[in-house]
Every structure is written in structure tokens, then in C-alpha cells.
Amino acid sequence: MATAQRSREPHRPKNILAQELQNNPYLSMFNHFRDELDEHHDRRERVIKASRDITALSKKMIFTVQRAREPFSPLPTSLSKEYETRFKQIQNIISIISPDLQEISAYRYARQISGGIQEYIEAIAFHHYLTTGKLIPLSAVQQSVKSLIEITPGDYILGIFDLVGEMMRFSITMIATRGGAGKDEKVAKALRDLRELRLEFEGLDTALGGGSGLLGKEVQKKLGVMKACVEKVEAAVCGVIVRGSERPKGWIPDLTEAVRGGGSGRIDRIYEDE
């Protein structure tokens, strides 16, 4: 019945149909929506790729700094050049992606870029600590990216959480290679700094909004792992002080069981291949 009714409808030329479509106010509106969605997906993919590239380069920066053997002093020339090369590559990526992270887009794509920024903060904070013996402030991190993108306090805090794992790793290496941990002021300073960070992190209030925000969830996941890292250094220093004379030269604390059994999270896996 419906088919018969449609067959009786007058045939309209294609040019008239095309003209009706052009005059349709909804068509242009939906075309605009389509273009906006395409632009959004393209921008999102660019931000994700930039975040992954920043993460990879930041890891290489961390591995470079971990090869240093004299803490709280400038890096050797070869390591410094390698570090600066990676640093400049990250600056180039940030300058390219920064137009996609301006104004409201900075919040829209915050989750996509956050992982790379946290890794970058961890890398430059680790370099700053090993060369100066101090914690890098948020203002210095913001200055390092030349204000091309916004470094949020949340990303800064989470990046410093991950820094504790690298400090633990370097401290264990110091204990193994320098010897005399009980009398070595640099080992003692590293342990004091780790304890101070633990104290500050334990007093961090993420209960605003019921602790249901992204920062609150991430902090709760990282807090237990951070404590375990500090305890590993404490146990290593205590072992050297108490039973140091019984240790053979070049002894390294066995943290295999602690790493396998201690919580979950990125810091706990620093001895695994990344």
C-alpha cells in the first residue's frame, strides 16, 4: 500500500532536490558538528602521541641520570650532553603540541597529556635533585616548558611521587658502591630527604570532594608504594650499620622479595624492564 502511494508522488528533478538540501538550515549545522568532531579526534590523537613521545624521552633522561655516581654535584660531561639532547627533544615536542593545549583544550585533553607531563616532571626533578640536592619547585617546572603549556599542581604532585622511586633506586646504588653507609653524609642526606618527602606526602589532604577526584585516587594508589620505597632504603642503611663488617665488598641489598611483594604501582616496578 505504501509502495503504491509513493509511486503516485510526482517525480522531482535532482537539481530541485539539491537546491532544497542547500537551503536546509539543519544541513549546514550538522556539517559544522561533523567538522568539529573530526578536528577533536585529530587533536586528541596528536596529544596522545605527544604524551607517549614525551614519556619515552623522559625515561631515557632518567636512565641517563641514574648512571651518575657522584650525587649532589654536576653530571659528568658525557651524561650532561646526553641529558640535554633528550631535554631539547622534549621541548621541541611541547612547542609543536602547545597550540592544541590552549584555553579550554588544556582541560579537555588534560588526561591525555597528563602521563607524559608526570614522567617529564619526574625526570627533571630527579636531575635537579642529584645535581643540587634540592626538590625542584613547581615554578621551575613551569619555567622549563617556557609556559607553552600549563603544569598543573596535580601533575606536579604525582610526578614527585614517582621521583621517590628513582631516589630509592639511586640510594641503594650509593649504599652498594660507596660503602660505609653509616658514616657517608650523602647517603644520610638521601635518607633524610626521603623521610621528609614521606612526611609531607602523608599529610597531603586529598579529601576535598570526598576524595573521589582523579588526584585523590592516584595519591591513594601511590602512597603505599612510596612508603615501601622509603622503608627499603631505611632497611638497607640499617643493615649496613648493624652488620656492615660482615658484608663482603660490593654487597648489594637483596630487594627482590620486597619488590615482588610490595603493593602495586609504577614505583614498585622500577627494577623490571620498562
N, C-alpha and C positions, 0 to 999 in steps of 0.2 A: 504493500500500500504506500509506504513512504517512498519507495523507488519510483512508483508511478507518479507520485506528487512532484518529486524532484525533476522528473523528465518533462513535466509540463511548464517548469520555470523557464523564463526567457533566457537565452544564452547571452552572456555579456562579453564583449571583446576583452582581450588581455590588456590592452592599453588602458581601458577604463578601470580594470582591477588594480593595475599598477598605480594609477593615479589615486585610487581610493586608499591604497596602502600608504602612499606618500603623505596623504592628508590625515592619516590616522594619528592622533596625538599620543596614543599609547605606544605605538611602534618606536618612535624616537626615544621615548622614556626607557623602554626595555633595552634598546640598543645601548643606551648610556649605562644601564646597570651591567650589561654584559661586558662592556669595555672596562668598567671599574673592577669587576671580578677578575677579569684576565690580568689587569695590572696588579691587583692584590696578590694573586697566586705567583706571578713572575717575581714580584718584590720579595715575597716570603721565601721563595726558593733561593734568591740571591743572598738573603740574610742568613739562611741556614748554611749555605755553602761557605759564606764568610766566617761564620762561627766555627765550622769544622776546620777550616784552614788556620784560624787563629789558635784553636786548641792544639792542633798538630805542631805548629811552630812554638807555642808556649811550652809544650812538653820537651821539645828539643832544647829550649833555653834552660829548663830545669835540669836536664841531664848534663848540660854543659857546666852549670854552676856546681852540680854535685861532684864534679871531677876536681874541684879545688881542694887543696889540702891545708891551706893556712887560713883559718877563719878570721873574720873581723879585720880584713885587710884587702886592698885591691886585688882583683883577679890577675893571674899571670897574663902576659900579653896575648898569647895564642888563644886562651879561653875568652878573654875580653873581646877580641876581634870576632870570634865565632858568635858570642852572645850579641854583640852589636849588629851583626849581619841579620840574625833572626829578628831582632828588635825592629830594625828598619823595614823588614818584610811585613811585619805585623802593622807598622804604621802606614805602610802603603795600602794594605787591605782595608784598614779603618778609614783612610781617606777616600777610598773608592766606594765603600758601603755607606758612608755617613749621610749622603743625600737621601737614602732610603730610611733613615732613622731620625728624621727631624719632626718636630712638633708632635702631633698625635700619633704618628707612626712609631715614635720612640716607645710608646706604651703598647701599641698594637702588636709590635714584634719583639717585645721585651723577653718573652720566654724563649724565642728562637735564638736570640743573640746572647742570652744570659750565660749559657755554658761556656762559650768561648771567652767571654769577659772574665768570668770567675777564674778560668785557667790562666789567663793573662795576668790577672792580679796576683795569683799565687806565684807566677814566675818572677815578676818584677819585685814582689815583696821578698821572695827568697834571696834574690840577688842583692837587694838593698840591705837585708839583714846580715848576710855573710860579708858584705863589704864595709858596713858601718856599725853593725851590732845593734841597730835600732829597727823598730817597726815603721814601715812606710805609712804616712798618713793618707787619708782619703784625698786630700787636696793635691798631694803629689801624684797620686794615681791619675786624677782628673787632668792634671797638667801634662802628664806623659802622653796623653792622647790629644793634646792641643785643643781640648774642648770640642773636638769634632763630633763626639757622641757623649751622652750623659753616663757617668759612672754612678749607679745608684748605691746608697748605703747598704742595701740588701746584698747586692753582688759583692761589695767590698767585704762585708762580714763573712759571707760564705767562702770567699777566696782566702781569707785569713784562716778560717777553719782548716782548709786544705793545706795551708802553709805549715801547720803543726806537724803534719805527716812528713813533710820534707825536712823539717828541723829535726824530727826524731831520727830519720834515716841518716842525716849528716852527723848527728851527735853520736850515734852508735859507731859510725866510721871513725870519728875522732877518738872515742874510747879505745877502739881496737888498734889504731895506728899510732896514737901519741903516747899511750901508756901513762901510768901514774895518774889516773883519773881523779883520785882523791886530792891531789896536790895541783892539778892543772887548772889554772884560773879560767881558761877559756871553756873548758868542759863544765866547770862550775857555773859560769855565766850562762851557758846554753841551757842548763837545767833550771837555773833561776828564772830565765826568760820563759821557758815552757810552763813552769808553775804559775808565773804571773798571768800568762795567757789563759791558762786553765781557770784561774780565779776570776778573771774578768768575764770569761765566757759563761761560767756557772752563774754569774749574777745578771746575765743578759735576760731581759724581760721580753718574751715574745707572746705574752698572754693577751695583748691587745686584739680585740675582735674574737676572743675565745681561743686564740692560738691556732685558728683554722686557716690563716693565710699561708701563702707559699713560703715565706721566710720562717714562720713558726714550725711548719712541717719539716723543712730542710734542717733547721737548727736541731730539732729533736733527734733526727737521724744521725747527725754528725757529732752531737755532743758526747755520746757514749764512746764513739770511736776515738775522738780527741783525747778523752780521759785515758783510754787504754794506751795511746801513744806516749803520753807523759809518764805513765806508770812503767812502761818498758824502759825508758831512759833512767828513771829512778832505780829500777831493779838492776840495770847494767852497772850504774855508778856504785850502788851499794855492794854488788858482787865484787867489784874491783877493790873497793876499800876494805871490805871484810876479809876477802880471801885472795887478794891481789898477789901475794907472794907465792901462792900455789898455782897461779896461772902460767902456762908457757908463753913465751914471747910470741906476739902476733895473735893472741887469743881473741876470738870474736864471740860475743854473747849469742847463744842459740835462741833465736826468737821464732823458730819455725812453728812450734806448737801455739805460741801466743798469737801469731798471725793467722793460723788456721782457725783458732777457736774464738777469736775476739771480735764479736759483733759483725756488722756488715757495713759496707760503705766504701767510698773510694780510698780513704786513707789506709784502711786495713789491707788494701791490695797493692801497696806500693812496691812490694817485693815480687809481685807477679809481673809477667810480661804485659806491657800495655800496648 
